[in-house]
């Protein structure tokens, strides 16, 4: 006879995909006819914007563009020259777990951008891009929490485990813009270069919504009409966005990833600069949930046939931030040099179970005694040990710091690493119980048994072995819930009928 079990259904999102792909894209660019021949490359700078992320059956494709500027010194007269460059990026990933209904939690970024002089009129750009994609699908977890009508001679054990359930994975697109006044009017109404990055605070919960505050921080270079040396300014475009998260609750842990999908800086007459950014916010909500399930059963009069199945769960703790240090020593700058900007970007990143490491690249811009723009480059390594079973969710570079000692410049930049402890939980639950009638398995047991207290067998195992129950043992030994049984334990056999 099969017994009817109580079933509880929980819906949550399960991570079925966690992969990273990387590729290199090159583009040959011809110097515009109106500009001088290339003599020396000073620097390149720009933004990567993700246009789209398409998921199909077995494949995913991310498409975007690195859009920036190359700044060089002319071969004939050493004058400062610059022009815009665009390099298309298309990353493909193949995996059987990718389906159209997969909800992505993705990060796509450019880890390297370099330029090679082919000849005085031709440059070759190389862009290395990386796509890290986690994919979630909605699944139902069925828990067996009890028995509908339990016979009097049957005893069941219910246990609990803590699991992290992902309750919502979504994305929303919003815009940020502002009209800003520059220190000077750019010469020729054009920027030499610009670079933008997003900095946001932890979202603030408000019921089923979250309020996201942050800024898009843009570094712009331009030649002023009255300045001999180029001008570097950092401007901020503030944003405040309300995120609708229908499945979020008060106790949810909220993770958010922000990505530029377009970045436009438009110069108007005089010193007015208009910024227009389109941003996609990907959010992931998870909560710690107590799962109660049926783990064991026995009968004092008949045999039971139990079927079991595993419950698996990956529990993610709170996001913690650790900081690694990347620093480099630069060559000695010329006498009279004046440093005014340090450009940094995160290069290759390597992750193992015990640590995360990578490189940070620096481009230092300075003007010499004649006011001419110069640059030098360096690369620094960083490495950070991680606790066991830690998942890295995000890496970002902070504002660099520059110090001078003994004629050398040292560039230091903190690397912030967001990580969370992962706990793998697994348990066996009963999925079916068949009551086999016949000779009782405890038929030969005495009515009363006296045994020494066992340190290895708990009350449940003791009751199951001797055909008793936890309640009967406690009553016979006058022991309350939570108290230990005496040194010698009385085990009364439970009789039904």
C-alpha positions in Angstrom: 0.0 0.0 0.0 1.5 3.4 -1.1 1.0 6.2 1.4 0.0 9.7 0.2 2.7 12.2 0.9 2.2 16.0 1.3 3.9 17.9 -1.5 5.1 21.5 -1.4 6.2 23.3 -4.6 8.7 26.1 -4.6 9.5 28.1 -7.7 12.9 29.7 -8.1 15.5 30.4 -10.8 18.4 27.9 -11.1 21.8 28.8 -12.6 22.2 26.3 -15.5 25.0 28.2 -17.3 28.2 29.9 -16.1 30.7 30.4 -18.9 33.2 33.0 -20.1 34.4 33.5 -23.7 37.1 35.8 -25.0 38.1 36.9 -28.5 40.3 39.5 -30.3 39.0 41.9 -33.0 41.2 43.9 -35.3 40.5 46.8 -37.6 42.7 48.6 -40.0 42.1 52.4 -40.0 43.3 54.9 -42.5 44.3 58.4 -41.2 41.9 61.0 -42.6 43.3 63.0 -45.5 43.0 66.3 -43.6 45.4 65.1 -40.9 49.2 64.8 -40.9 51.2 61.6 -41.1 51.6 59.6 -37.9 54.9 59.9 -36.1 54.3 58.6 -32.6 51.2 57.2 -30.9 50.5 59.0 -27.6 47.4 57.1 -26.4 44.0 55.6 -27.3 40.9 55.9 -25.1 37.2 55.3 -25.5 34.1 53.3 -24.4 32.7 49.9 -25.1 28.9 49.8 -25.5 26.9 46.6 -25.6 24.2 46.9 -28.2 22.5 43.5 -27.9 22.6 40.1 -26.3 20.7 37.4 -28.2 20.0 33.9 -26.8 19.0 31.1 -29.0 18.9 27.3 -28.9 22.4 26.3 -28.0 24.1 29.6 -28.7 24.4 33.2 -27.5 25.7 36.3 -29.3 26.8 39.6 -27.9 27.3 42.5 -30.2 28.7 45.9 -29.4 31.3 48.5 -30.4 34.4 50.1 -29.0 34.2 53.7 -29.9 37.1 56.0 -29.1 40.0 58.2 -30.3 43.6 57.8 -31.2 45.9 60.7 -30.3 49.3 60.9 -32.0 52.1 63.3 -32.7 52.6 64.3 -36.4 55.7 63.0 -38.1 56.7 66.3 -39.8 56.1 69.0 -37.2 55.3 67.1 -33.9 51.9 68.7 -33.7 49.1 67.0 -31.7 46.6 65.1 -34.0 43.6 63.0 -33.2 40.6 61.3 -34.9 37.8 59.0 -33.9 37.9 55.2 -34.3 35.3 52.5 -34.1 35.9 48.7 -33.7 33.0 46.3 -33.9 32.8 43.4 -31.4 30.8 40.2 -31.8 31.2 37.4 -29.3 29.6 34.0 -29.7 29.1 31.3 -27.1 27.9 27.7 -27.8 26.4 25.6 -25.0 23.5 23.2 -24.9 22.1 24.9 -21.8 21.4 28.1 -23.7 17.7 28.5 -24.6 15.6 31.5 -25.7 13.9 31.7 -22.3 17.2 31.8 -20.4 17.4 34.9 -18.2 20.9 36.4 -18.5 23.1 37.9 -15.8 26.0 39.0 -18.0 29.1 41.2 -18.0 30.7 42.1 -21.3 33.8 44.3 -21.4 37.0 45.2 -23.3 40.1 44.0 -21.5 42.7 45.4 -24.0 42.8 48.1 -26.7 46.1 48.6 -28.5 47.2 50.2 -31.8 50.1 49.4 -34.1 51.6 51.7 -36.7 51.5 49.9 -40.1 52.8 52.9 -42.0 52.4 56.7 -41.6 48.9 56.6 -43.0 47.6 53.3 -41.7 47.0 52.0 -38.1 45.9 48.6 -36.9 43.7 48.5 -33.8 43.4 45.4 -31.7 40.5 45.0 -29.2 40.2 42.1 -26.8 36.7 41.5 -25.4 35.4 39.2 -22.8 31.8 38.0 -22.2 30.9 36.3 -18.8 27.4 34.9 -18.9 25.4 33.3 -16.2 22.0 31.9 -17.3 19.0 31.2 -15.1 15.8 29.3 -15.8 12.7 29.0 -13.8 12.3 25.7 -12.1 10.0 24.0 -9.5 11.4 22.3 -6.5 9.1 19.6 -5.0 9.5 19.0 -1.3 7.9 16.1 0.6 6.8 17.7 3.9 4.7 15.0 5.5 2.1 12.2 5.1 -1.6 12.8 4.4 -3.1 10.1 6.7 -0.4 8.4 8.7 -1.2 5.1 10.4 -0.6 5.1 14.1 2.3 2.7 13.9 4.3 4.9 11.5 6.8 7.5 12.6 8.3 10.2 10.3 11.3 12.4 10.6 11.3 16.0 9.2 14.5 17.9 8.8 15.4 21.4 7.5 18.1 22.9 5.4 18.9 26.5 4.5 19.1 27.3 0.8 19.6 30.4 -1.3 16.7 30.7 -3.8 17.0 33.1 -6.7 13.6 34.7 -6.9 14.0 37.2 -9.7 16.4 37.8 -12.7 15.5 40.8 -14.8 16.9 43.8 -16.7 15.7 47.3 -17.4 17.1 50.1 -19.6 17.2 53.7 -18.6 18.9 57.0 -19.7 21.1 59.6 -17.9 21.9 63.0 -19.3 23.0 66.4 -18.2 24.3 69.7 -19.7 27.7 70.6 -18.2 29.9 73.7 -18.5 33.6 73.1 -19.3 36.4 75.2 -18.0 37.2 76.4 -21.5 35.7 76.2 -25.0 37.3 73.3 -26.9 39.3 74.4 -29.9 37.5 73.5 -33.1 34.5 72.3 -31.0 35.9 68.8 -30.7 37.3 66.5 -27.9 40.6 64.9 -28.2 39.4 61.8 -26.3 36.8 60.8 -23.7 36.2 57.8 -21.5 33.1 57.0 -19.3 32.5 54.6 -16.5 29.6 53.9 -14.2 29.8 54.1 -10.4 26.6 53.2 -8.4 25.7 52.8 -4.8 24.1 49.7 -3.4 20.4 49.8 -4.4 18.0 50.9 -1.7 14.9 48.7 -1.3 11.4 50.1 -1.3 8.8 47.3 -1.2 8.8 45.5 -4.6 11.1 48.2 -6.0 14.7 49.3 -5.6 16.1 52.8 -6.0 19.4 53.0 -7.8 21.6 56.1 -7.4 24.9 56.6 -9.1 27.0 58.7 -11.6 28.5 58.2 -15.0 32.0 59.6 -14.5 33.6 60.9 -17.8 37.2 61.9 -18.3 37.5 64.3 -21.3 40.6 65.7 -23.0 40.4 68.8 -25.2 42.5 71.6 -26.4 41.4 74.9 -25.0 41.4 78.0 -27.1 43.6 79.9 -24.6 45.6 77.0 -23.1 48.9 75.8 -24.5 48.7 72.3 -23.0 45.6 70.1 -23.4 43.0 70.2 -20.7 41.8 67.1 -18.7 38.5 67.3 -16.9 36.4 64.8 -15.0 32.7 65.4 -15.2 29.9 63.5 -13.5 26.4 62.8 -14.8 24.2 61.8 -11.9 21.3 59.3 -12.3 18.5 58.0 -10.0 16.5 55.1 -11.3 13.5 53.2 -9.9 13.8 49.4 -10.6 10.6 47.4 -10.6 11.3 43.9 -9.1 8.0 42.2 -8.7 9.3 39.1 -6.8 11.6 41.0 -4.4 10.9 40.8 -0.7 12.3 42.6 2.4 15.0 40.0 3.1 16.3 39.5 -0.4 19.9 40.0 -1.3 20.1 42.2 -4.4 22.9 42.2 -7.0 23.0 44.7 -9.8 25.2 45.0 -12.9 25.3 48.1 -15.0 26.5 48.3 -18.7 26.7 51.1 -21.1 24.7 50.5 -24.3 25.4 54.0 -25.8 27.5 57.0 -24.8 27.3 60.4 -26.5 29.0 63.6 -25.6 27.8 66.5 -27.7 29.6 69.9 -27.8 27.5 73.0 -28.2 28.5 76.6 -28.6 31.0 77.9 -26.1 31.7 75.7 -23.1 28.5 73.7 -23.0 28.8 69.9 -23.1 25.7 67.6 -23.2 26.0 64.0 -22.1 23.5 61.3 -23.1 24.0 57.7 -21.8 21.9 54.7 -22.2 22.4 52.1 -19.5 21.1 48.5 -19.0 20.7 47.4 -15.4 20.6 43.6 -14.7 19.3 42.6 -11.3 19.4 39.3 -9.4 17.3 38.8 -6.2 18.0 35.9 -3.9 16.8 35.0 -0.4 17.7 32.5 2.3 14.9 30.0 2.6 14.3 27.2 5.2 13.4 24.0 3.4 11.5 21.4 5.5 11.5 17.9 4.1 10.8 14.3 5.1 14.1 12.5 5.6 13.2 9.1 7.2 10.3 6.9 8.3 9.8 3.5 10.1 6.9 1.4 11.3 6.9 -0.5 14.6 4.7 -3.3 13.3 5.4 -3.6 9.5 8.1 -3.1 7.0 8.4 0.1 4.9 9.9 0.5 1.4 11.3 4.0 1.0 12.2 5.8 -2.2 14.5 8.8 -1.9 15.8 11.6 -4.1 18.5 14.3 -3.5 17.8 17.9 -2.8 20.6 20.1 -4.1 21.1 23.7 -3.3 23.9 26.3 -3.7 23.6 28.8 -1.0 25.2 32.2 -1.6 26.2 34.4 1.3 26.3 38.2 1.5 28.5 40.0 -1.0 31.8 41.1 0.6 34.3 43.5 -1.0 38.1 42.9 -0.7 40.7 45.1 -2.1 43.9 44.1 -4.0 46.7 46.5 -4.8 48.1 47.1 -8.3 51.1 49.5 -8.5 53.8 50.3 -11.0 56.9 52.5 -11.1 57.3 54.7 -14.1 60.4 55.9 -15.8 61.8 59.3 -14.7 59.9 62.1 -16.4 61.7 65.0 -18.1 62.7 68.0 -16.0 59.8 70.5 -15.9 57.2 67.9 -16.8 53.7 68.4 -15.3 51.6 65.3 -14.9 47.8 65.9 -15.2 46.1 62.6 -15.9 46.4 58.8 -15.4 44.3 56.5 -17.5 43.7 53.0 -16.2 41.9 49.9 -17.5 41.5 46.4 -16.2 43.3 43.8 -18.3 43.3 40.1 -18.2 41.8 38.4 -15.2 42.5 34.9 -13.9 40.4 33.1 -11.3 41.1 29.9 -9.4 39.4 28.4 -6.4 41.9 30.0 -4.1 42.7 33.4 -5.7 42.0 36.0 -8.3 44.7 37.8 -10.2 45.2 40.0 -13.2 46.8 43.1 -14.7 46.0 46.8 -14.6 47.3 48.9 -17.4 48.3 52.6 -16.9 48.8 55.4 -19.4 50.2 58.5 -17.8 49.7 61.8 -19.6 52.0 64.8 -18.9 53.1 68.0 -20.5 56.8 68.8 -20.9 58.4 72.2 -20.2 57.2 73.5 -23.6 53.6 72.5 -22.9 53.7 69.6 -25.3 51.6 66.5 -24.5 53.6 63.4 -23.7 52.7 59.9 -22.4 54.2 56.8 -20.9 52.7 53.4 -20.2 53.1 50.7 -17.6 51.5 47.5 -16.5 51.0 46.1 -13.0 50.1 42.7 -11.6 47.7 42.1 -8.7 46.7 39.0 -6.8 44.3 38.4 -4.0 43.8 35.2 -2.0 40.2 34.2 -1.5 38.5 32.1 1.2 37.5 28.6 0.3 34.3 28.2 -1.8 34.2 31.9 -2.8 32.5 33.2 -6.0 33.8 36.4 -7.6 31.0 38.5 -9.0 32.6 41.8 -10.0 36.0 43.5 -10.3 36.6 47.3 -10.7 39.4 49.7 -10.6 39.3 52.7 -8.2 40.7 56.1 -8.7 44.5 55.9 -9.2 47.0 57.7 -6.9 50.3 59.0 -8.0 53.3 59.8 -5.8 56.8 60.9 -6.6 60.0 59.8 -4.8 63.7 59.9 -5.9 62.7 61.3 -9.3 60.4 58.4 -10.1 56.6 58.3 -10.2 54.7 55.4 -8.6 51.2 54.8 -9.7 48.9 52.9 -7.3 45.4 51.8 -8.0 43.1 49.7 -5.7 41.2 46.8 -7.3 37.9 46.2 -5.6 36.7 42.6 -5.8 33.1 41.7 -4.9 32.8 38.1 -3.8 30.4 35.8 -1.9 30.8 32.6 0.0 29.2 29.6 -1.7 27.9 26.7 0.3 26.9 23.5 -1.4 24.0 21.8 0.4 22.7 18.3 -0.4 20.2 16.2 1.4 18.0 13.1 0.7 14.3 13.4 1.0 11.6 10.6 0.9 9.6 10.7 -2.3 7.5 7.6 -1.9 6.6 5.2 1.0 5.1 1.8 0.5 3.6 0.1 3.6 4.4 -3.7 3.3 2.0 -5.7 5.5 3.2 -8.9 7.1 5.3 -10.1 10.0 6.4 -7.1 12.0 10.0 -6.2 11.9 10.0 -5.6 15.7 7.9 -8.7 16.6 10.8 -10.2 18.6 11.6 -7.1 20.6 11.0 -7.2 24.4 8.5 -4.8 25.9 11.2 -3.0 27.8 14.9 -2.6 27.1 17.6 -1.1 29.3 20.7 0.1 27.4 23.7 2.4 28.2 23.3 5.8 26.7 24.8 5.9 23.2 27.0 8.8 22.1 26.8 7.7 18.4 23.1 7.0 18.0 20.6 9.8 18.5 17.1 9.3 20.0 15.5 8.8 16.5 17.9 6.0 15.5 17.5 4.4 19.0 13.7 4.5 18.7 13.8 3.2 15.2 16.1 0.3 16.1 14.1 -0.9 19.2 10.6 -0.3 17.9 9.8 2.6 20.1 9.3 6.4 19.6 11.1 9.5 20.8 8.1 10.6 22.8 7.8 7.2 24.5 11.5 7.2 25.4 11.4 10.7 26.8 8.3 9.8 28.9 9.8 6.6 30.2 13.0 8.4 31.3 11.3 11.6 32.5 13.3 13.7 30.1 12.1 17.0 28.6 12.7 18.1 25.0 16.4 19.1 24.6 17.6 17.3 27.7 19.9 14.3 27.6 18.7 10.9 28.6 20.3 9.4 31.7 23.4 7.2 31.7 21.1 4.1 31.4 18.2 4.6 29.1 14.8 2.8 29.3 13.4 1.9 25.9 9.7 0.9 26.0 8.4 -0.9 22.9 5.4 0.8 21.3 2.5 -1.5 20.7 -0.4 -0.5 18.4 -3.9 -1.9 18.7 
